[in-house]
Amino acid sequence: MSSSDTTRQATLGRFEFQRLRQLINARAGLTFDDSAQPMFEKRLGERMAIIGVDSFAEYFMLIENDAEESDVVYTLLTTKETYFFRQEYQLDAFSKEVLPAVAKANAHHKRLTVWSAGCSTGEEAYTLAMLLAESRLLDGWFLRVLGTDLCRQNIETASRAVYKGSSFRTISDYYLKSYFVAQGDGSYKIAEPLRRMCHFSRVNLLDHGAVRTVGRVDVAFCRNVIIYFDERSRQKVMSQMFQRLLPGGYLFLGHSESLLNVETPFVATQLQGDVAYRRTGSIPPARRST
C-alpha cells in the first residue's frame, strides 16, 4: 500500500456503524448512541489505515474473528483520561473514612483486598496501593490490590508499571520519591514493594466466570466504567460487583455515575466528601475465596 493510501481514511456508512456497535455491545456490553458515529469513523478509520484494511465491512469481519483486534477496538473507543491520584476528594474519603471502618472489621485476620475494576493502564490501582501502604492502621497486614480491565493492552501497560508525562499531573513529590524509581529517560517505574502488592488481569465485567476469578474483596472502585454500558449490562455488572464484595464492603463509582436508576441491593452511604455504596452486613470472620 502506498503512503497516499495509508493516509486516506475510509467512510463509515450508517449500516456498518450499526453492525459495529451491535457487535461491540453483544461482546462487551458497551453502548454508543448515534452521535458516536463520527468517533467510530475517525478512531477506527485511523486504525484501519495503519493495518491496511480498506473498508469498514472488511474491518467488521476482522474484529468478529480476531480477539486481539477486538481488544484494540475497545481501547480506542473507551479511552479515558487517567492519572495518579485522580479525583482526590474520593481518595480522601476512602483513606479517612472507609479504611478505618474496614480495618476495624478485619482486625481479627489483618487482610484487606481492594479491587480496581476498569483499571485502564494501572494508575488508579497503584494509587490505591500507595494509600494502603501509607496507612498506619494496616501495619503488618496482608494487602492486595487487584486491577482488571477489558483491554489486554491496558493490562500489559499496568503490569510493566512504567509511566511518564501526564500520569503525574497531580502527584506530590513525596509519593514520587517514595514509590517510584527514575528510569533515566524521563519515565518512572513503580518501586518493587508496591508492584508486588498489585495484581493485574483481563476481565470482561459481563463474563460471570471471569469476574469470579477476582475472588472476594473489601472495597471496589468502578469509576467511569458503567457510563459505557446500557441499562441491562449496567444491572448485570452491579449485581456481579455486589457478589464480589464481602458483607460490609464498599463500592466507589465515578463522580458522574450513580445507582439511582439501577435496581440493586447496595445501600448508598453518605461520606463527608462523597457517596459510596455498601453491601450491608458484617464482614464474616472466615473469608471465602469465591
C-alpha positions as CSV (number, residue, x, y, z in Angstrom):
1,M,0.0,0.0,0.0
2,S,1.4,3.4,-0.9
3,S,1.8,6.3,1.5
4,S,-1.1,8.1,-0.1
5,D,-3.3,5.1,0.5
6,T,-2.4,4.9,4.2
7,T,-3.4,8.5,4.8
8,R,-6.8,8.1,3.0
9,Q,-9.5,7.2,5.6
10,A,-12.5,5.0,4.8
11,T,-16.0,6.4,5.2
12,L,-18.3,4.7,7.7
13,G,-21.8,4.3,6.5
14,R,-24.9,4.0,8.6
15,F,-25.3,0.3,8.1
16,E,-21.7,-0.6,9.0
17,F,-21.9,1.7,12.0
18,Q,-25.0,-0.2,13.3
19,R,-23.3,-3.5,12.7
20,L,-20.1,-2.5,14.6
21,R,-21.9,-1.0,17.6
22,Q,-24.2,-4.0,17.9
23,L,-21.2,-6.4,17.8
24,I,-19.4,-4.4,20.5
25,N,-22.5,-4.3,22.6
26,A,-23.0,-8.0,22.3
27,R,-19.4,-8.8,23.1
28,A,-18.6,-6.3,25.9
29,G,-21.9,-4.6,26.9
30,L,-20.6,-1.2,25.7
31,T,-23.2,1.0,24.2
32,F,-22.9,4.0,21.9
33,D,-25.7,6.3,20.6
34,D,-26.0,7.8,17.1
35,S,-23.7,10.7,18.0
36,A,-20.8,8.3,18.3
37,Q,-20.6,7.6,14.5
38,P,-18.0,10.3,13.8
39,M,-15.8,9.0,16.6
40,F,-16.1,5.4,15.2
41,E,-15.2,6.7,11.8
42,K,-12.2,8.7,13.0
43,R,-10.6,6.3,15.5
44,L,-11.3,3.1,13.8
45,G,-10.6,4.6,10.4
46,E,-7.1,5.6,11.6
47,R,-6.6,2.1,12.9
48,M,-7.7,0.5,9.6
49,A,-5.2,2.7,7.7
50,I,-2.4,1.5,10.0
51,I,-3.1,-2.2,9.5
52,G,-4.1,-1.9,5.8
53,V,-7.8,-2.6,5.9
54,D,-9.7,-0.7,3.2
55,S,-13.4,-0.8,4.3
56,F,-15.4,-0.9,7.4
57,A,-17.1,-4.1,6.1
58,E,-13.7,-5.8,6.0
59,Y,-12.8,-4.5,9.4
60,F,-16.1,-5.8,10.9
61,M,-15.2,-9.3,9.6
62,L,-11.7,-8.9,11.2
63,I,-12.9,-8.0,14.7
64,E,-15.7,-10.5,14.5
65,N,-13.0,-13.3,14.3
66,D,-9.9,-11.7,15.9
67,A,-10.0,-11.3,19.7
68,E,-6.8,-9.3,19.8
69,E,-8.1,-6.8,17.3
70,S,-11.4,-6.6,19.3
71,D,-9.2,-5.6,22.3
72,V,-7.8,-2.7,20.2
73,V,-11.3,-1.6,19.3
74,Y,-12.4,-1.5,22.9
75,T,-9.3,0.5,23.8
76,L,-9.8,3.0,21.0
77,L,-13.5,3.6,21.8
78,T,-13.3,3.8,25.6
79,T,-10.0,5.7,26.0
80,K,-10.4,7.7,29.2
81,E,-8.2,10.1,31.0
82,T,-6.3,8.6,33.8
83,Y,-3.5,9.6,36.1
84,F,-2.3,9.1,39.7
85,F,-4.5,10.5,42.5
86,R,-7.4,11.3,40.2
87,Q,-10.5,12.6,42.0
88,E,-8.5,13.2,45.2
89,Y,-11.6,14.1,47.2
90,Q,-12.9,10.5,46.7
91,L,-9.5,9.0,47.7
92,D,-9.6,11.1,50.8
93,A,-13.0,9.6,51.7
94,F,-11.5,6.1,51.1
95,S,-8.4,6.8,53.3
96,K,-10.0,8.7,56.1
97,E,-13.5,7.1,56.4
98,V,-13.7,3.8,54.7
99,L,-10.3,2.4,55.6
100,P,-10.7,2.9,59.3
101,A,-14.1,1.1,59.2
102,V,-12.8,-1.8,57.1
103,A,-9.6,-2.1,59.2
104,K,-11.7,-2.3,62.4
105,A,-13.9,-5.0,60.9
106,N,-10.9,-7.0,59.6
107,A,-8.7,-6.7,62.7
108,H,-9.0,-10.3,63.6
109,H,-7.3,-11.6,60.4
110,K,-5.4,-8.5,59.2
111,R,-6.1,-9.0,55.5
112,L,-7.5,-6.4,53.0
113,T,-8.2,-6.6,49.3
114,V,-9.1,-3.6,47.1
115,W,-10.4,-4.1,43.5
116,S,-9.8,-1.5,40.8
117,A,-12.4,-2.6,38.2
118,G,-11.8,-1.0,34.8
119,C,-8.3,0.0,35.9
120,S,-7.2,1.2,32.5
121,T,-3.4,1.5,32.4
122,G,-3.0,1.0,36.2
123,E,-2.6,4.4,37.7
124,E,-5.7,4.0,39.9
125,A,-4.6,0.6,41.2
126,Y,-1.2,1.8,42.1
127,T,-2.6,5.0,43.7
128,L,-4.8,2.8,46.0
129,A,-1.8,0.6,46.8
130,M,0.1,3.8,47.9
131,L,-2.7,4.8,50.1
132,L,-2.8,1.3,51.7
133,A,1.0,1.4,52.2
134,E,0.7,4.8,53.9
135,S,-2.0,3.8,56.3
136,R,-0.7,3.2,59.8
137,L,-3.8,1.3,60.5
138,L,-2.6,-1.5,58.3
139,D,1.0,-2.1,59.5
140,G,1.8,-5.8,59.3
141,W,-1.3,-6.6,57.2
142,F,-1.6,-8.7,54.1
143,L,-2.6,-6.2,51.4
144,R,-3.7,-6.8,47.8
145,V,-4.9,-4.5,45.0
146,L,-6.5,-6.2,42.1
147,G,-6.6,-4.3,38.8
148,T,-8.8,-5.6,36.0
149,D,-9.7,-4.2,32.6
150,L,-11.4,-5.3,29.4
151,C,-8.4,-4.3,27.2
152,R,-5.4,-6.6,27.2
153,Q,-3.2,-3.7,26.1
154,N,-4.1,-1.7,29.2
155,I,-3.3,-4.7,31.4
156,E,0.1,-5.1,29.8
157,T,0.9,-1.4,30.4
158,A,-0.2,-1.7,34.0
159,S,2.0,-4.8,34.5
160,R,5.0,-3.0,33.1
161,A,4.5,-0.3,35.7
162,V,6.4,2.4,33.8
163,Y,4.9,5.9,33.5
164,K,5.7,9.4,32.3
165,G,4.2,12.7,31.4
166,S,0.5,13.4,32.2
167,S,0.2,10.4,34.5
168,F,2.0,12.5,37.2
169,R,0.0,15.8,36.8
170,T,-1.3,15.8,40.4
171,I,1.1,13.6,42.3
172,S,3.2,15.0,45.2
173,D,7.0,14.9,45.4
174,Y,6.6,12.7,48.5
175,Y,4.8,9.9,46.6
176,L,7.0,10.2,43.6
177,K,10.2,9.8,45.7
178,S,8.7,7.1,47.9
179,Y,7.1,4.8,45.4
180,F,8.9,5.3,42.1
181,V,12.3,4.7,40.6
182,A,13.5,7.1,37.9
183,Q,14.5,5.3,34.6
184,G,16.7,7.9,33.1
185,D,14.5,8.7,30.0
186,G,12.0,10.8,31.9
187,S,9.9,7.9,32.9
188,Y,9.4,6.3,36.3
189,K,8.8,2.7,37.4
190,I,6.7,1.7,40.3
191,A,9.0,0.5,43.1
192,E,9.1,-3.2,43.6
193,P,7.4,-3.5,47.0
194,L,4.3,-1.7,45.6
195,R,4.4,-3.8,42.4
196,R,4.2,-6.9,44.5
197,M,1.1,-5.7,46.2
198,C,-0.7,-5.2,42.8
199,H,-2.0,-7.9,40.5
200,F,-3.5,-7.3,37.1
201,S,-5.7,-9.4,34.8
202,R,-8.0,-9.0,31.8
203,V,-11.6,-9.4,32.9
204,N,-14.8,-8.7,31.0
205,L,-17.2,-7.4,33.7
206,L,-20.1,-9.1,31.8
207,D,-18.4,-12.5,32.0
208,H,-19.6,-14.2,35.2
209,G,-16.8,-16.8,35.2
210,A,-14.1,-14.1,34.6
211,V,-15.4,-11.9,37.4
212,R,-15.4,-14.8,39.8
213,T,-11.7,-15.1,39.4
214,V,-11.4,-11.8,41.3
215,G,-12.4,-13.5,44.5
216,R,-14.0,-11.6,47.3
217,V,-12.9,-8.0,48.1
218,D,-13.4,-5.5,50.8
219,V,-13.5,-2.3,48.7
220,A,-14.2,-1.9,44.9
221,F,-13.5,1.1,42.7
222,C,-15.5,1.0,39.5
223,R,-15.1,4.6,38.4
224,N,-16.1,5.9,34.9
225,V,-16.9,2.4,33.7
226,I,-20.7,1.9,33.8
227,I,-21.2,5.1,31.8
228,Y,-20.3,2.9,28.8
229,F,-22.9,0.3,29.5
230,D,-26.6,0.0,28.5
231,E,-29.2,-0.4,31.3
232,R,-29.2,-4.2,31.1
233,S,-25.5,-4.5,31.1
234,R,-25.2,-2.0,34.0
235,Q,-27.6,-4.1,36.0
236,K,-25.6,-7.2,35.4
237,V,-22.3,-5.6,36.3
238,M,-23.6,-4.1,39.5
239,S,-25.0,-7.5,40.5
240,Q,-21.6,-9.1,40.0
241,M,-19.9,-6.3,41.9
242,F,-22.2,-6.9,44.8
243,Q,-21.4,-10.6,44.8
244,R,-17.6,-9.9,44.8
245,L,-17.9,-7.6,47.8
246,L,-17.7,-9.1,51.2
247,P,-20.6,-8.1,53.5
248,G,-19.9,-4.7,54.8
249,G,-17.7,-3.8,51.8
250,Y,-17.8,-0.5,49.9
251,L,-18.2,0.4,46.2
252,F,-17.0,3.7,44.7
253,L,-18.3,4.9,41.4
254,G,-17.1,7.9,39.2
255,H,-18.3,11.4,40.1
256,S,-20.8,11.4,37.2
257,E,-22.2,8.0,37.9
258,S,-24.8,6.8,40.4
259,L,-27.1,3.8,41.0
260,L,-30.3,5.9,41.2
261,N,-31.8,4.2,38.1
262,V,-30.4,0.7,38.8
263,E,-32.2,-1.9,40.8
264,T,-29.6,-3.0,43.3
265,P,-29.2,-4.3,46.9
266,F,-26.4,-1.7,47.5
267,V,-27.1,0.9,50.2
268,A,-26.0,4.4,49.5
269,T,-23.7,5.7,52.3
270,Q,-23.0,9.4,52.7
271,L,-19.4,10.1,53.5
272,Q,-18.0,13.6,54.3
273,G,-16.7,14.2,50.7
274,D,-18.6,11.6,48.6
275,V,-21.2,9.0,48.3
276,A,-20.2,5.3,48.4
277,Y,-22.3,2.2,48.0
278,R,-22.2,-0.5,50.6
279,R,-23.0,-4.2,50.8
280,T,-24.7,-4.2,54.2
281,G,-24.0,-6.7,56.9
282,S,-20.9,-7.6,59.0
283,I,-17.7,-8.9,57.5
284,P,-17.6,-12.6,58.4
285,P,-14.5,-14.0,60.3
286,A,-13.9,-16.7,57.7
287,R,-13.2,-15.2,54.3
288,R,-14.4,-17.2,51.3
289,S,-12.3,-17.3,48.1
290,T,-15.2,-17.5,45.7
